[in-house]
Amino acid sequence: MTIEEIEQEIIDEFSIYDDWMDKYAYLIELGSNLEGMDEAHKTDDNLIKGCQSRVWFHAEMRDDRLFFTADSDAIITKGIAGLLVRVFSGQRPSDIAQADLRFIDEIGLTQHLSPTRSNGLLSMVKQIKLYALAASAAQETKKGFNE
């Protein structure tokens, strides 16, 4: 699935809920269902700077695609991380770097998060895009060596 298709799925899922308390409950459920992260990846290098809670993202290249794992010590933040993993994991670095992430605004996430959680969300997205840019650059360098 493309990033846009996954975003649309998320928008459709959140549109079921009229009330933001229900949407928070859904985020908590997503966080509870997020697959655990290997403790070896919970390092300072993978810790997202700018988040009030502790959030880790780990990126790994496999077959020209980036795969992410994430974890957090705060359940709503873990749900937000889970959404980002769902959108980006298994995508090409160039697609990740260019993604506009319309789903964040469309589901009302930015309007309903506290300022510290909004900053954390932006920090997570920034780090994911940095991983993607680094992976794209590495792919280009590798391609140059093979030509």
C-alpha positions as CSV (number, residue, x, y, z in Angstrom):
1,M,0.0,0.0,0.0
2,T,1.1,3.5,-0.6
3,I,1.5,6.1,2.1
4,E,-1.6,7.9,0.8
5,E,-3.7,4.8,0.9
6,I,-2.6,4.1,4.5
7,E,-3.4,7.7,5.4
8,Q,-6.9,7.3,3.9
9,E,-7.5,4.1,5.9
10,I,-6.5,6.0,9.1
11,I,-8.8,9.0,8.2
12,D,-11.7,6.5,7.6
13,E,-11.0,4.7,10.9
14,F,-11.0,8.0,12.9
15,S,-14.1,9.3,11.1
16,I,-16.2,6.6,12.8
17,Y,-15.7,8.5,16.1
18,D,-17.6,11.7,16.7
19,D,-16.2,12.5,20.1
20,W,-12.5,13.2,20.8
21,M,-12.6,11.1,24.0
22,D,-13.4,8.1,21.7
23,K,-10.5,9.1,19.4
24,Y,-8.2,9.2,22.4
25,A,-9.4,5.8,23.5
26,Y,-8.7,4.5,20.0
27,L,-5.2,6.0,20.2
28,I,-4.6,4.3,23.5
29,E,-5.8,1.0,21.9
30,L,-3.3,1.5,19.0
31,G,-0.6,2.1,21.5
32,S,-1.5,-1.0,23.4
33,N,-1.3,-3.0,20.2
34,L,2.0,-1.6,19.0
35,E,4.5,-4.4,18.7
36,G,7.2,-4.3,21.3
37,M,10.6,-2.8,20.5
38,D,13.8,-4.7,21.1
39,E,15.3,-3.3,24.3
40,A,18.7,-3.1,22.5
41,H,17.2,-0.3,20.3
42,K,16.1,1.8,23.2
43,T,19.2,3.9,23.1
44,D,19.9,7.6,23.3
45,D,20.6,7.7,19.6
46,N,17.0,6.4,19.0
47,L,15.4,8.7,21.6
48,I,13.3,11.4,20.0
49,K,14.5,14.9,21.1
50,G,11.7,17.4,21.8
51,C,9.2,14.9,23.3
52,Q,8.0,15.3,26.8
53,S,7.6,11.5,27.1
54,R,10.4,9.1,26.2
55,V,9.9,7.9,22.6
56,W,12.2,5.7,20.6
57,F,12.2,5.1,16.9
58,H,14.5,2.6,15.2
59,A,14.9,2.5,11.4
60,E,16.2,-0.4,9.4
61,M,16.7,-0.7,5.7
62,R,15.6,-4.0,4.0
63,D,15.3,-4.4,0.3
64,D,15.4,-0.6,-0.5
65,R,12.6,0.0,2.1
66,L,12.7,1.5,5.6
67,F,11.1,-0.4,8.4
68,F,10.4,1.2,11.7
69,T,9.8,0.1,15.3
70,A,8.8,2.5,18.1
71,D,8.0,2.6,21.7
72,S,7.1,5.1,24.4
73,D,6.6,5.3,28.1
74,A,3.3,7.3,27.5
75,I,0.3,5.3,26.1
76,I,-1.2,8.1,23.9
77,T,2.3,9.0,22.6
78,K,2.8,5.3,21.9
79,G,-0.5,5.3,19.9
80,I,0.7,8.3,17.9
81,A,4.0,6.5,17.3
82,G,2.0,3.5,16.2
83,L,0.2,5.5,13.6
84,L,3.5,6.8,12.2
85,V,5.0,3.3,12.1
86,R,1.9,2.1,10.3
87,V,2.1,4.9,7.7
88,F,5.9,4.8,7.1
89,S,7.1,1.2,7.7
90,G,7.9,-0.7,4.5
91,Q,7.9,2.4,2.4
92,R,10.7,3.7,0.1
93,P,12.9,6.4,1.7
94,S,12.1,8.9,-1.2
95,D,8.3,8.4,-0.6
96,I,8.7,9.0,3.1
97,A,10.8,12.1,2.6
98,Q,8.1,13.6,0.2
99,A,5.0,12.6,2.2
100,D,2.8,15.5,3.3
101,L,1.0,13.6,6.1
102,R,-2.4,15.1,5.5
103,F,-4.0,12.5,7.8
104,I,-2.6,14.3,10.9
105,D,-4.7,17.4,10.2
106,E,-7.7,15.5,8.7
107,I,-8.2,13.4,11.8
108,G,-7.8,16.5,14.0
109,L,-4.7,15.3,15.8
110,T,-2.9,18.7,15.8
111,Q,-5.9,20.6,17.1
112,H,-6.6,18.2,20.0
113,L,-3.1,17.4,21.3
114,S,-1.6,19.4,24.1
115,P,1.3,21.7,22.9
116,T,3.9,19.4,24.3
117,R,2.4,16.4,22.5
118,S,2.1,18.4,19.3
119,N,5.8,19.3,19.6
120,G,6.5,15.6,20.2
121,L,4.6,14.6,17.1
122,L,6.5,17.1,15.0
123,S,9.8,15.8,16.4
124,M,8.8,12.2,15.6
125,V,7.9,13.1,12.0
126,K,11.1,15.2,11.7
127,Q,13.2,12.2,12.8
128,I,11.5,9.8,10.5
129,K,12.1,12.1,7.6
130,L,15.8,12.5,8.6
131,Y,16.1,8.7,8.6
132,A,14.5,8.6,5.1
133,L,16.8,11.4,3.8
134,A,19.9,9.5,5.2
135,A,18.7,6.3,3.6
136,S,18.1,7.9,0.3
137,A,21.5,9.5,0.3
138,A,23.0,6.1,1.2
139,Q,21.1,4.5,-1.7
140,E,22.4,7.1,-4.2
141,T,25.9,6.6,-3.0
142,K,25.6,2.9,-3.3
143,K,24.1,3.2,-6.7
144,G,27.0,5.5,-7.8
145,F,29.5,2.9,-6.7
146,N,27.7,0.1,-8.6
147,E,27.5,2.0,-11.9
